[in-house]
Structures are given as C-alpha cells and as structure tokens.
Amino acid sequence: MTKNWKAGVTTALLSLSLIGAGAALTPAAHAQTTAPAMNNMRGQWHSNRNIHYVRHRLEMVIDNLQRDQHDYGGHRVAALNLLQQAREQLLQAEQYQASHPTSY
C-alpha cells in the first residue's frame, strides 16, 4: 500500500468526521463552533464527546463497507483495515481519557 493511498484514506476519514459533525449542527450552532475564539476554547468535555461521536460514526462506516459485496481490487479490504485501526486508536483515546480524568 502506498503512502498516497494511506493519505487518501486519512483525508477521507477526516472529511467524513467533519461532514458528519457539521451536518448535525444547526446553522447558528455551526457558526458558533467555527468562530476562531470557540476553536481555541472548545474545552475537554467537547473534545471527549467528539472522539466518542467520531468513533461511533466510524463504526457505522466500517459496518457499511463490510456489507459491500464488491472487492474493488482489494482496496475495500485495505480501507477496512485502516478504518479498523483508526477505530482502535479512537477507542484507546477514550480509554486513556477515562483513566486520566481532568476537570472541565
């Protein structure tokens, strides 16, 4: 697998999470969360919630790809492996945070 393929999957994952997060917001809420001051002061609670949300979205994507019947020349399986690795990293991030609580 080439670095370009991995970069493409990473970009797709980030786009998916950003699209999913943006789609769930009302226009007013979206404007508030994209303001420069809000990005710097998001807070730990929101970050923890975001990791949890993205992991669950990723699980849905993995499930959809696993149900797909077409192989796409092995690319679907390769993408699934990378998506599962990403899911595991997010799960580890949640577990880390649970064992290292901080004040909000």
VEXPAMAR-657624 format. One record per residue: residue number from 1; residue in one letter; chain; x, y, z of N, C-alpha, C in turn. Coordinates in Angstrom, 1 decimal, padded with zeros to 4 digits. Layout:
BEGIN
@num = NUM; residu = a; chaine = A; n.xx = X; n.yy = Y; n.zz = Z; ca.xx = X; ca.yy = Y; ca.zz = Z; c.xx = X; c.yy = Y; c.zz = Z
...
***
This chain:
BEGIN
@num = 1; residu = m; chaine = A; n.xx = 000.8; n.yy = -001.2; n.zz = 000.0; ca.xx = 000.0; ca.yy = 000.0; ca.zz = 000.0; c.xx = 000.9; c.yy = 001.2; c.zz = 000.0
@num = 2; residu = t; chaine = A; n.xx = 000.6; n.yy = 002.2; n.zz = -000.8; ca.xx = 001.4; ca.yy = 003.4; ca.zz = -000.9; c.xx = 001.1; c.yy = 004.4; c.zz = 000.1
@num = 3; residu = k; chaine = A; n.xx = 002.0; n.yy = 005.4; n.zz = 000.3; ca.xx = 001.7; ca.yy = 006.5; ca.zz = 001.2; c.xx = 000.5; c.yy = 007.3; c.zz = 000.7
@num = 4; residu = n; chaine = A; n.xx = 000.4; n.yy = 007.4; n.zz = -000.6; ca.xx = -000.7; ca.yy = 008.2; ca.zz = -001.2; c.xx = -002.0; c.yy = 007.6; c.zz = -000.9
@num = 5; residu = w; chaine = A; n.xx = -002.1; n.yy = 006.3; n.zz = -000.9; ca.xx = -003.4; ca.yy = 005.6; ca.zz = -000.6; c.xx = -003.7; c.yy = 005.9; c.zz = 000.9
@num = 6; residu = k; chaine = A; n.xx = -002.7; n.yy = 005.8; n.zz = 001.8; ca.xx = -003.0; ca.yy = 006.0; ca.zz = 003.2; c.xx = -003.4; c.yy = 007.4; c.zz = 003.5
@num = 7; residu = a; chaine = A; n.xx = -002.7; n.yy = 008.4; n.zz = 002.8; ca.xx = -003.1; ca.yy = 009.8; ca.zz = 002.9; c.xx = -004.5; c.yy = 010.0; c.zz = 002.4
@num = 8; residu = g; chaine = A; n.xx = -004.9; n.yy = 009.3; n.zz = 001.3; ca.xx = -006.2; ca.yy = 009.5; ca.zz = 000.8; c.xx = -007.3; c.yy = 009.0; c.zz = 001.8
@num = 9; residu = v; chaine = A; n.xx = -007.0; n.yy = 007.8; n.zz = 002.4; ca.xx = -007.9; ca.yy = 007.3; ca.zz = 003.4; c.xx = -008.0; c.yy = 008.2; c.zz = 004.6
@num = 10; residu = t; chaine = A; n.xx = -006.9; n.yy = 008.7; n.zz = 005.1; ca.xx = -006.9; ca.yy = 009.6; ca.zz = 006.2; c.xx = -007.7; c.yy = 010.9; c.zz = 005.9
@num = 11; residu = t; chaine = A; n.xx = -007.5; n.yy = 011.4; n.zz = 004.7; ca.xx = -008.2; ca.yy = 012.6; ca.zz = 004.3; c.xx = -009.7; c.yy = 012.3; c.zz = 004.2
@num = 12; residu = a; chaine = A; n.xx = -010.1; n.yy = 011.1; n.zz = 003.7; ca.xx = -011.5; ca.yy = 010.7; ca.zz = 003.6; c.xx = -012.1; c.yy = 010.6; c.zz = 005.0
@num = 13; residu = l; chaine = A; n.xx = -011.3; n.yy = 010.0; n.zz = 006.0; ca.xx = -011.8; ca.yy = 009.9; ca.zz = 007.3; c.xx = -012.0; c.yy = 011.2; c.zz = 008.0
@num = 14; residu = l; chaine = A; n.xx = -011.1; n.yy = 012.1; n.zz = 007.8; ca.xx = -011.2; ca.yy = 013.5; ca.zz = 008.4; c.xx = -012.4; c.yy = 014.2; c.zz = 007.7
@num = 15; residu = s; chaine = A; n.xx = -012.6; n.yy = 014.1; n.zz = 006.4; ca.xx = -013.7; ca.yy = 014.7; ca.zz = 005.7; c.xx = -015.0; c.yy = 014.1; c.zz = 006.2
@num = 16; residu = l; chaine = A; n.xx = -015.1; n.yy = 012.8; n.zz = 006.4; ca.xx = -016.3; ca.yy = 012.2; ca.zz = 006.9; c.xx = -016.6; c.yy = 012.7; c.zz = 008.3
@num = 17; residu = s; chaine = A; n.xx = -015.6; n.yy = 012.8; n.zz = 009.2; ca.xx = -015.9; ca.yy = 013.2; ca.zz = 010.5; c.xx = -016.4; c.yy = 014.7; c.zz = 010.5
@num = 18; residu = l; chaine = A; n.xx = -015.7; n.yy = 015.5; n.zz = 009.7; ca.xx = -016.1; ca.yy = 016.9; ca.zz = 009.6; c.xx = -017.5; c.yy = 017.1; c.zz = 009.0
@num = 19; residu = i; chaine = A; n.xx = -017.8; n.yy = 016.3; n.zz = 007.9; ca.xx = -019.1; ca.yy = 016.4; ca.zz = 007.3; c.xx = -020.2; c.yy = 016.0; c.zz = 008.3
@num = 20; residu = g; chaine = A; n.xx = -019.9; n.yy = 014.8; n.zz = 008.9; ca.xx = -020.9; ca.yy = 014.3; ca.zz = 009.9; c.xx = -021.1; c.yy = 015.3; c.zz = 011.0
@num = 21; residu = a; chaine = A; n.xx = -020.1; n.yy = 015.8; n.zz = 011.5; ca.xx = -020.2; ca.yy = 016.8; ca.zz = 012.7; c.xx = -020.9; c.yy = 018.0; c.zz = 012.2
@num = 22; residu = g; chaine = A; n.xx = -020.6; n.yy = 018.5; n.zz = 011.0; ca.xx = -021.3; ca.yy = 019.7; ca.zz = 010.5; c.xx = -022.7; c.yy = 019.5; c.zz = 010.2
@num = 23; residu = a; chaine = A; n.xx = -023.0; n.yy = 018.3; n.zz = 009.7; ca.xx = -024.4; ca.yy = 018.0; ca.zz = 009.3; c.xx = -025.3; c.yy = 018.0; c.zz = 010.5
@num = 24; residu = a; chaine = A; n.xx = -024.8; n.yy = 017.7; n.zz = 011.7; ca.xx = -025.6; ca.yy = 017.5; ca.zz = 012.9; c.xx = -025.9; c.yy = 018.9; c.zz = 013.5
@num = 25; residu = l; chaine = A; n.xx = -025.2; n.yy = 020.0; n.zz = 013.1; ca.xx = -025.4; ca.yy = 021.3; ca.zz = 013.7; c.xx = -026.4; c.yy = 022.1; c.zz = 012.9
@num = 26; residu = t; chaine = A; n.xx = -027.1; n.yy = 022.9; n.zz = 013.7; ca.xx = -027.9; ca.yy = 023.9; ca.zz = 013.1; c.xx = -027.0; c.yy = 025.0; c.zz = 012.5
@num = 27; residu = p; chaine = A; n.xx = -027.5; n.yy = 025.9; n.zz = 011.6; ca.xx = -026.7; ca.yy = 026.9; ca.zz = 011.1; c.xx = -026.1; c.yy = 027.8; c.zz = 012.2
@num = 28; residu = a; chaine = A; n.xx = -026.9; n.yy = 028.2; n.zz = 013.2; ca.xx = -026.5; ca.yy = 029.0; ca.zz = 014.3; c.xx = -025.4; c.yy = 028.3; c.zz = 015.1
@num = 29; residu = a; chaine = A; n.xx = -025.6; n.yy = 027.0; n.zz = 015.5; ca.xx = -024.6; ca.yy = 026.3; ca.zz = 016.2; c.xx = -023.4; c.yy = 026.1; c.zz = 015.4
@num = 30; residu = h; chaine = A; n.xx = -023.5; n.yy = 025.9; n.zz = 014.1; ca.xx = -022.3; ca.yy = 025.7; ca.zz = 013.3; c.xx = -021.5; c.yy = 027.0; c.zz = 013.3
@num = 31; residu = a; chaine = A; n.xx = -022.1; n.yy = 028.2; n.zz = 013.2; ca.xx = -021.4; ca.yy = 029.4; ca.zz = 013.2; c.xx = -020.7; c.yy = 029.6; c.zz = 014.5
@num = 32; residu = q; chaine = A; n.xx = -021.3; n.yy = 029.2; n.zz = 015.6; ca.xx = -020.7; ca.yy = 029.4; ca.zz = 016.9; c.xx = -019.4; c.yy = 028.5; c.zz = 017.1
@num = 33; residu = t; chaine = A; n.xx = -019.5; n.yy = 027.2; n.zz = 016.6; ca.xx = -018.4; ca.yy = 026.3; ca.zz = 016.8; c.xx = -017.3; c.yy = 026.6; c.zz = 015.8
@num = 34; residu = t; chaine = A; n.xx = -017.5; n.yy = 027.3; n.zz = 014.7; ca.xx = -016.4; ca.yy = 027.6; ca.zz = 013.8; c.xx = -015.8; c.yy = 029.0; c.zz = 014.0
@num = 35; residu = a; chaine = A; n.xx = -016.3; n.yy = 029.7; n.zz = 014.9; ca.xx = -015.7; ca.yy = 031.0; ca.zz = 015.3; c.xx = -014.3; c.yy = 030.8; c.zz = 015.8
@num = 36; residu = p; chaine = A; n.xx = -013.3; n.yy = 031.6; n.zz = 015.4; ca.xx = -011.9; ca.yy = 031.4; ca.zz = 015.9; c.xx = -011.8; c.yy = 031.3; c.zz = 017.4
@num = 37; residu = a; chaine = A; n.xx = -012.5; n.yy = 032.1; n.zz = 018.1; ca.xx = -012.4; ca.yy = 032.1; ca.zz = 019.6; c.xx = -012.9; c.yy = 030.7; c.zz = 020.1
@num = 38; residu = m; chaine = A; n.xx = -013.9; n.yy = 030.2; n.zz = 019.6; ca.xx = -014.5; ca.yy = 029.0; ca.zz = 020.0; c.xx = -013.6; c.yy = 027.8; c.zz = 019.8
@num = 39; residu = n; chaine = A; n.xx = -012.9; n.yy = 027.8; n.zz = 018.7; ca.xx = -012.0; ca.yy = 026.7; ca.zz = 018.4; c.xx = -010.9; c.yy = 026.6; c.zz = 019.4
@num = 40; residu = n; chaine = A; n.xx = -010.4; n.yy = 027.7; n.zz = 020.0; ca.xx = -009.3; ca.yy = 027.7; ca.zz = 021.0; c.xx = -009.9; c.yy = 027.4; c.zz = 022.4
@num = 41; residu = m; chaine = A; n.xx = -011.1; n.yy = 027.6; n.zz = 022.6; ca.xx = -011.7; ca.yy = 027.4; ca.zz = 023.9; c.xx = -012.8; c.yy = 026.3; c.zz = 023.9
@num = 42; residu = r; chaine = A; n.xx = -012.6; n.yy = 025.3; n.zz = 023.1; ca.xx = -013.6; ca.yy = 024.3; ca.zz = 023.0; c.xx = -013.8; c.yy = 023.5; c.zz = 024.3
@num = 43; residu = g; chaine = A; n.xx = -012.8; n.yy = 023.2; n.zz = 025.0; ca.xx = -013.0; ca.yy = 022.5; ca.zz = 026.3; c.xx = -012.8; c.yy = 021.0; c.zz = 026.1
@num = 44; residu = q; chaine = A; n.xx = -012.4; n.yy = 020.4; n.zz = 027.2; ca.xx = -012.1; ca.yy = 019.0; ca.zz = 027.2; c.xx = -013.4; c.yy = 018.2; c.zz = 027.1
@num = 45; residu = w; chaine = A; n.xx = -014.5; n.yy = 018.6; n.zz = 027.7; ca.xx = -015.7; ca.yy = 017.9; ca.zz = 027.6; c.xx = -016.2; c.yy = 017.7; c.zz = 026.1
@num = 46; residu = h; chaine = A; n.xx = -016.1; n.yy = 018.8; n.zz = 025.3; ca.xx = -016.5; ca.yy = 018.8; ca.zz = 023.9; c.xx = -015.5; c.yy = 017.9; c.zz = 023.1
@num = 47; residu = s; chaine = A; n.xx = -014.2; n.yy = 017.9; n.zz = 023.5; ca.xx = -013.3; ca.yy = 017.1; ca.zz = 022.8; c.xx = -013.5; c.yy = 015.6; c.zz = 023.0
@num = 48; residu = n; chaine = A; n.xx = -013.8; n.yy = 015.3; n.zz = 024.3; ca.xx = -014.1; ca.yy = 013.9; ca.zz = 024.6; c.xx = -015.4; c.yy = 013.4; c.zz = 023.9
@num = 49; residu = r; chaine = A; n.xx = -016.4; n.yy = 014.3; n.zz = 023.9; ca.xx = -017.6; ca.yy = 013.9; ca.zz = 023.2; c.xx = -017.4; c.yy = 013.8; c.zz = 021.7
@num = 50; residu = n; chaine = A; n.xx = -016.5; n.yy = 014.6; n.zz = 021.1; ca.xx = -016.2; ca.yy = 014.5; ca.zz = 019.7; c.xx = -015.6; c.yy = 013.2; c.zz = 019.3
@num = 51; residu = i; chaine = A; n.xx = -014.6; n.yy = 012.8; n.zz = 020.1; ca.xx = -013.9; ca.yy = 011.5; ca.zz = 019.9; c.xx = -014.9; c.yy = 010.3; c.zz = 019.9
@num = 52; residu = h; chaine = A; n.xx = -015.8; n.yy = 010.4; n.zz = 020.9; ca.xx = -016.8; ca.yy = 009.3; ca.zz = 021.0; c.xx = -017.8; c.yy = 009.3; c.zz = 019.8
@num = 53; residu = y; chaine = A; n.xx = -018.2; n.yy = 010.5; n.zz = 019.4; ca.xx = -019.1; ca.yy = 010.6; ca.zz = 018.2; c.xx = -018.4; c.yy = 010.1; c.zz = 017.0
@num = 54; residu = v; chaine = A; n.xx = -017.2; n.yy = 010.5; n.zz = 016.7; ca.xx = -016.5; ca.yy = 010.1; ca.zz = 015.5; c.xx = -016.3; c.yy = 008.6; c.zz = 015.5
@num = 55; residu = r; chaine = A; n.xx = -015.9; n.yy = 008.0; n.zz = 016.7; ca.xx = -015.7; ca.yy = 006.6; ca.zz = 016.7; c.xx = -017.0; c.yy = 005.8; c.zz = 016.4
@num = 56; residu = h; chaine = A; n.xx = -018.2; n.yy = 006.3; n.zz = 016.9; ca.xx = -019.4; ca.yy = 005.7; ca.zz = 016.5; c.xx = -019.8; c.yy = 005.8; c.zz = 015.0
@num = 57; residu = r; chaine = A; n.xx = -019.5; n.yy = 007.0; n.zz = 014.5; ca.xx = -019.7; ca.yy = 007.2; ca.zz = 013.0; c.xx = -018.8; c.yy = 006.2; c.zz = 012.2
@num = 58; residu = l; chaine = A; n.xx = -017.6; n.yy = 006.1; n.zz = 012.7; ca.xx = -016.6; ca.yy = 005.2; ca.zz = 012.0; c.xx = -017.1; c.yy = 003.8; c.zz = 012.1
@num = 59; residu = e; chaine = A; n.xx = -017.7; n.yy = 003.4; n.zz = 013.2; ca.xx = -018.2; ca.yy = 002.0; ca.zz = 013.3; c.xx = -019.3; c.yy = 001.8; c.zz = 012.3
@num = 60; residu = m; chaine = A; n.xx = -020.1; n.yy = 002.8; n.zz = 012.0; ca.xx = -021.2; ca.yy = 002.7; ca.zz = 011.0; c.xx = -020.6; c.yy = 002.6; c.zz = 009.6
@num = 61; residu = v; chaine = A; n.xx = -019.5; n.yy = 003.3; n.zz = 009.3; ca.xx = -018.9; ca.yy = 003.2; ca.zz = 008.0; c.xx = -018.3; c.yy = 001.9; c.zz = 007.8
@num = 62; residu = i; chaine = A; n.xx = -017.6; n.yy = 001.3; n.zz = 008.9; ca.xx = -017.0; ca.yy = 000.0; ca.zz = 008.8; c.xx = -018.1; c.yy = -001.0; c.zz = 008.5
@num = 63; residu = d; chaine = A; n.xx = -019.2; n.yy = -000.9; n.zz = 009.2; ca.xx = -020.3; ca.yy = -001.9; ca.zz = 009.0; c.xx = -020.8; c.yy = -001.8; c.zz = 007.6
@num = 64; residu = n; chaine = A; n.xx = -021.0; n.yy = -000.6; n.zz = 007.1; ca.xx = -021.4; ca.yy = -000.5; ca.zz = 005.7; c.xx = -020.5; c.yy = -001.1; c.zz = 004.7
@num = 65; residu = l; chaine = A; n.xx = -019.2; n.yy = -000.9; n.zz = 004.9; ca.xx = -018.2; ca.yy = -001.4; ca.zz = 004.0; c.xx = -018.1; c.yy = -003.0; c.zz = 004.1
@num = 66; residu = q; chaine = A; n.xx = -018.3; n.yy = -003.5; n.zz = 005.3; ca.xx = -018.2; ca.yy = -004.9; ca.zz = 005.5; c.xx = -019.4; c.yy = -005.6; c.zz = 004.7
@num = 67; residu = r; chaine = A; n.xx = -020.5; n.yy = -004.9; n.zz = 004.6; ca.xx = -021.7; ca.yy = -005.5; ca.zz = 003.9; c.xx = -021.6; c.yy = -005.4; c.zz = 002.4
@num = 68; residu = d; chaine = A; n.xx = -020.6; n.yy = -004.6; n.zz = 001.9; ca.xx = -020.5; ca.yy = -004.4; ca.zz = 000.5; c.xx = -020.0; c.yy = -005.7; c.zz = -000.2
@num = 69; residu = q; chaine = A; n.xx = -020.6; n.yy = -006.1; n.zz = -001.3; ca.xx = -020.2; ca.yy = -007.3; ca.zz = -002.0; c.xx = -019.0; c.yy = -007.2; c.zz = -003.0
@num = 70; residu = h; chaine = A; n.xx = -018.8; n.yy = -006.0; n.zz = -003.4; ca.xx = -017.7; ca.yy = -005.7; ca.zz = -004.4; c.xx = -016.4; c.yy = -005.6; c.zz = -003.7
@num = 71; residu = d; chaine = A; n.xx = -015.3; n.yy = -006.2; n.zz = -004.3; ca.xx = -014.0; ca.yy = -006.2; ca.zz = -003.7; c.xx = -013.2; c.yy = -004.9; c.zz = -004.1
@num = 72; residu = y; chaine = A; n.xx = -013.4; n.yy = -004.3; n.zz = -005.2; ca.xx = -012.7; ca.yy = -003.1; ca.zz = -005.7; c.xx = -011.2; c.yy = -003.4; c.zz = -005.8
@num = 73; residu = g; chaine = A; n.xx = -010.9; n.yy = -004.6; n.zz = -006.2; ca.xx = -009.5; ca.yy = -004.9; ca.zz = -006.4; c.xx = -008.7; c.yy = -004.9; c.zz = -005.1
@num = 74; residu = g; chaine = A; n.xx = -009.3; n.yy = -005.3; n.zz = -004.0; ca.xx = -008.6; ca.yy = -005.4; ca.zz = -002.8; c.xx = -008.6; c.yy = -004.1; c.zz = -002.0
@num = 75; residu = h; chaine = A; n.xx = -009.0; n.yy = -003.0; n.zz = -002.6; ca.xx = -009.0; ca.yy = -001.7; ca.zz = -001.9; c.xx = -010.0; c.yy = -001.6; c.zz = -000.8
@num = 76; residu = r; chaine = A; n.xx = -011.2; n.yy = -002.2; n.zz = -001.0; ca.xx = -012.2; ca.yy = -002.1; ca.zz = 000.1; c.xx = -011.6; c.yy = -002.8; c.zz = 001.4
@num = 77; residu = v; chaine = A; n.xx = -011.0; n.yy = -003.9; n.zz = 001.2; ca.xx = -010.4; ca.yy = -004.6; ca.zz = 002.4; c.xx = -009.3; c.yy = -003.8; c.zz = 003.0
@num = 78; residu = a; chaine = A; n.xx = -008.5; n.yy = -003.2; n.zz = 002.2; ca.xx = -007.4; ca.yy = -002.4; ca.zz = 002.7; c.xx = -007.9; c.yy = -001.2; c.zz = 003.4
@num = 79; residu = a; chaine = A; n.xx = -009.0; n.yy = -000.6; n.zz = 002.9; ca.xx = -009.6; ca.yy = 000.6; ca.zz = 003.6; c.xx = -010.2; c.yy = 000.1; c.zz = 004.9
@num = 80; residu = l; chaine = A; n.xx = -010.9; n.yy = -001.0; n.zz = 004.9; ca.xx = -011.5; ca.yy = -001.6; ca.zz = 006.1; c.xx = -010.4; c.yy = -001.8; c.zz = 007.2
@num = 81; residu = n; chaine = A; n.xx = -009.3; n.yy = -002.3; n.zz = 006.8; ca.xx = -008.2; ca.yy = -002.5; ca.zz = 007.8; c.xx = -007.7; c.yy = -001.1; c.zz = 008.4
@num = 82; residu = l; chaine = A; n.xx = -007.6; n.yy = -000.1; n.zz = 007.6; ca.xx = -007.2; ca.yy = 001.2; ca.zz = 008.1; c.xx = -008.3; c.yy = 001.8; c.zz = 008.9
@num = 83; residu = l; chaine = A; n.xx = -009.5; n.yy = 001.7; n.zz = 008.5; ca.xx = -010.6; ca.yy = 002.2; ca.zz = 009.3; c.xx = -010.7; c.yy = 001.5; c.zz = 010.7
@num = 84; residu = q; chaine = A; n.xx = -010.5; n.yy = 000.2; n.zz = 010.7; ca.xx = -010.5; ca.yy = -000.5; ca.zz = 012.0; c.xx = -009.3; c.yy = -000.1; c.zz = 012.8
@num = 85; residu = q; chaine = A; n.xx = -008.2; n.yy = 000.2; n.zz = 012.2; ca.xx = -007.1; ca.yy = 000.8; ca.zz = 013.0; c.xx = -007.4; c.yy = 002.1; c.zz = 013.6
@num = 86; residu = a; chaine = A; n.xx = -008.1; n.yy = 002.9; n.zz = 012.8; ca.xx = -008.5; ca.yy = 004.3; ca.zz = 013.3; c.xx = -009.5; c.yy = 004.1; c.zz = 014.4
@num = 87; residu = r; chaine = A; n.xx = -010.4; n.yy = 003.2; n.zz = 014.3; ca.xx = -011.4; ca.yy = 003.0; ca.zz = 015.3; c.xx = -010.7; c.yy = 002.6; c.zz = 016.6
@num = 88; residu = e; chaine = A; n.xx = -009.7; n.yy = 001.7; n.zz = 016.5; ca.xx = -009.0; ca.yy = 001.2; ca.zz = 017.7; c.xx = -008.2; c.yy = 002.4; c.zz = 018.3
@num = 89; residu = q; chaine = A; n.xx = -007.6; n.yy = 003.3; n.zz = 017.5; ca.xx = -006.9; ca.yy = 004.4; ca.zz = 018.1; c.xx = -007.9; c.yy = 005.3; c.zz = 018.9
@num = 90; residu = l; chaine = A; n.xx = -009.1; n.yy = 005.5; n.zz = 018.3; ca.xx = -010.1; ca.yy = 006.4; ca.zz = 019.0; c.xx = -010.6; c.yy = 005.7; c.zz = 020.3
@num = 91; residu = l; chaine = A; n.xx = -010.7; n.yy = 004.4; n.zz = 020.3; ca.xx = -011.1; ca.yy = 003.7; ca.zz = 021.5; c.xx = -010.0; c.yy = 003.8; c.zz = 022.5
@num = 92; residu = q; chaine = A; n.xx = -008.8; n.yy = 003.7; n.zz = 022.1; ca.xx = -007.7; ca.yy = 003.8; ca.zz = 023.1; c.xx = -007.7; c.yy = 005.3; c.zz = 023.6
@num = 93; residu = a; chaine = A; n.xx = -008.0; n.yy = 006.2; n.zz = 022.8; ca.xx = -008.0; ca.yy = 007.6; ca.zz = 023.3; c.xx = -009.1; c.yy = 007.8; c.zz = 024.3
@num = 94; residu = e; chaine = A; n.xx = -010.3; n.yy = 007.2; n.zz = 024.1; ca.xx = -011.3; ca.yy = 007.2; ca.zz = 025.1; c.xx = -010.9; c.yy = 006.5; c.zz = 026.4
@num = 95; residu = q; chaine = A; n.xx = -010.3; n.yy = 005.4; n.zz = 026.3; ca.xx = -009.8; ca.yy = 004.6; ca.zz = 027.5; c.xx = -008.8; c.yy = 005.4; c.zz = 028.2
@num = 96; residu = y; chaine = A; n.xx = -007.9; n.yy = 006.1; n.zz = 027.5; ca.xx = -006.9; ca.yy = 006.9; ca.zz = 028.1; c.xx = -007.5; c.yy = 008.0; c.zz = 028.9
@num = 97; residu = q; chaine = A; n.xx = -008.5; n.yy = 008.7; n.zz = 028.3; ca.xx = -009.1; ca.yy = 009.8; ca.zz = 029.0; c.xx = -009.9; c.yy = 009.3; c.zz = 030.2
@num = 98; residu = a; chaine = A; n.xx = -010.5; n.yy = 008.2; n.zz = 030.1; ca.xx = -011.2; ca.yy = 007.6; ca.zz = 031.3; c.xx = -010.3; c.yy = 007.3; c.zz = 032.4
@num = 99; residu = s; chaine = A; n.xx = -009.0; n.yy = 007.0; n.zz = 032.1; ca.xx = -008.1; ca.yy = 006.7; ca.zz = 033.2; c.xx = -007.3; c.yy = 007.9; c.zz = 033.6
@num = 100; residu = h; chaine = A; n.xx = -007.4; n.yy = 009.0; n.zz = 032.9; ca.xx = -006.7; ca.yy = 010.2; ca.zz = 033.2; c.xx = -007.7; c.yy = 011.4; c.zz = 033.2
@num = 101; residu = p; chaine = A; n.xx = -008.7; n.yy = 011.4; n.zz = 034.1; ca.xx = -009.7; ca.yy = 012.4; ca.zz = 034.1; c.xx = -009.1; c.yy = 013.8; c.zz = 034.4
@num = 102; residu = t; chaine = A; n.xx = -009.7; n.yy = 014.8; n.zz = 033.8; ca.xx = -009.3; ca.yy = 016.2; ca.zz = 034.0; c.xx = -010.5; c.yy = 016.9; c.zz = 034.4
@num = 103; residu = s; chaine = A; n.xx = -010.3; n.yy = 018.1; n.zz = 035.0; ca.xx = -011.5; ca.yy = 018.9; ca.zz = 035.4; c.xx = -012.0; c.yy = 019.6; c.zz = 034.1
@num = 104; residu = y; chaine = A; n.xx = -013.2; n.yy = 019.8; n.zz = 034.0; ca.xx = -013.8; ca.yy = 020.5; ca.zz = 032.8; c.xx = -013.9; c.yy = 022.0; c.zz = 033.2
***
